[in-house]
Each structure stands twice: as structure tokens, then as C-alpha cells.
Amino acid sequence: MTKQKKVAVIGNISSFDKCSITTALPIFAASGGIETYPLLTAIVASRDNDIDSPDYCDLTNNMPTVAEYWRSQKLKLDGLLCGFLGSPEQANVVADIFTHCKAQPSLALLDPIMGDHGQMYGSISKEMVSAIGKLCQKADIIVPNVTEACLILGEPYKPGPYTREYIQSLLIRLSNLGPRLVVITGVWFSKFLAGAAGYNTVDGSFTYAFSGRIKGEYKGVGDVFNSVLLSSLLHSMKFRNALQFAVDFTHKSIVTQTQVENKSDDSFSYGIDFEMNLPWIIQTFNADKP
């Protein structure tokens, strides 16, 4: 019998909308029963709560306690997924976990959430950008959008449409930080297609994964994308196939919600209905089992 994979999911938990840990846990469970170990960075009423909001319960002081307990239990993780972090102190705790709790081999995926559309989020400081850059050095996979890639590299943001030469330049320079795989999301070369670009430092190959471009903003899609991508890679799916599957699943979840439920754009402010497509993940990752 195949040994069950163990994955740490590091992020906040929202009591209202679908993001971070509340999105990742069901996706990993559907992905061939990947065992999850949550590490909460905060409890929030909504993903839109600022870190200074009274509705934001900061759990930074509890994070080292959990990390130390994991070490005491000799927990060795096959995968780690880390999303939004609220402070450099949290980034330091995660760096320690990346160092001491990884199995060999393992995959630590970092989504360096700091901004979008050329703007930093209000809670992000220069110190936080520096801390995230250092954390990228310890990750196996980093998944920034174009804004975050530019912040990490310390250069001005450029709006799309992009060129392959520009995106590949970003990928290569990000790879110099140390991750084995680099993914940039929100990539588009024309108004018809959008998706992600990837770079594999092992063989020096570039890969692109696109789907039909959908207008609008859809919160929580990054959490869906990252969870499916890491699950796919932990099931030994080739990088290019895993990237395309993550793009396709995310796209299908948006399309299903708009077509089947006929929801208004306002409904997407709480996240997409990815749960409706979990049977596709179950079928995909159980196809090779007797």
C-alpha cells in the first residue's frame, strides 16, 4: 500500500469566505487522501480584514510552539504549502519549518503574497518584502504573480500583455534565489488566453499553461491553484502537466460557478465554488489505483 503523503498547510483561516486553509484542506483530502497538518497564522472574520483590524486574531506567538511540537514528534513532511504571512516574524518561523521539518525528498511551495496589479497590499512593508525574499531561498517552488515577482527582484512593475522574453527573464532571475521550480501566475500574451508560466531549473525548460481568459477578479483562486499544483507534483505528475491541471481546475471552477449557478460578480468576492469540481481531482489521483 502506498504511504500516505504528509503536507503542512500554513496560513490563516477565515470564518466567512473561502481562502487559504479552508480551501487547501478539502483539495488535499480529495487528492488521494493527502494527510494535512495545519499551522494557523491568524483567525480572521474575512480575508479582507487588515492585520490591524480588531477582527484579525494574530497567532504569531503560537506558531513557534506548533513548530517545536512538530520537531519533538520527528514529523517529516513530504510537502509544505505557505500562503499569506502577516509579518517578518511569521516568515522567520516558516523558514525554520522549511529547514527542520522537511522529509527527503520533499516540496515546499511558497506563494509570496504581497500585492497585485502593480500595487503592494496595505499591510506589506519593505521589511516584509525582504523577509519574503529570504524565505524564497528556502522554498522548492515559488509562485508569485508578476507584481510580486517585481517586488522580490526590486524592479518596477510592468502591466500586460507580456512577452515570452520578459516572463522568461523574470523566471530565470527568480530561480537565482534557489527554488527548483518557479511559477509566475497572471501571465497573458493576448486578450484571449491567461494562465501561468513555469521554469524548471533541473533541465532549464520553460512551460506555459493557459486557459480562456475570464474578465473580472476572483478571490481565492491562488489558494485553489497552489493546492492543486502541489497535490499534482506530490503524485509525481510532470511539471508541465501539473501546471496545466492547476490552471484547468481553477478555470473550470470559475466557469462552472458562472454557468451552473448563474451567480453575479458580487458572489465571487467570497471565493469560487471549487468544491463542485472535487470529483475531478478524486478521479484524477485515483486513476492509477486498483
Disulfide bonds with the S-S distance in Angstrom:
none
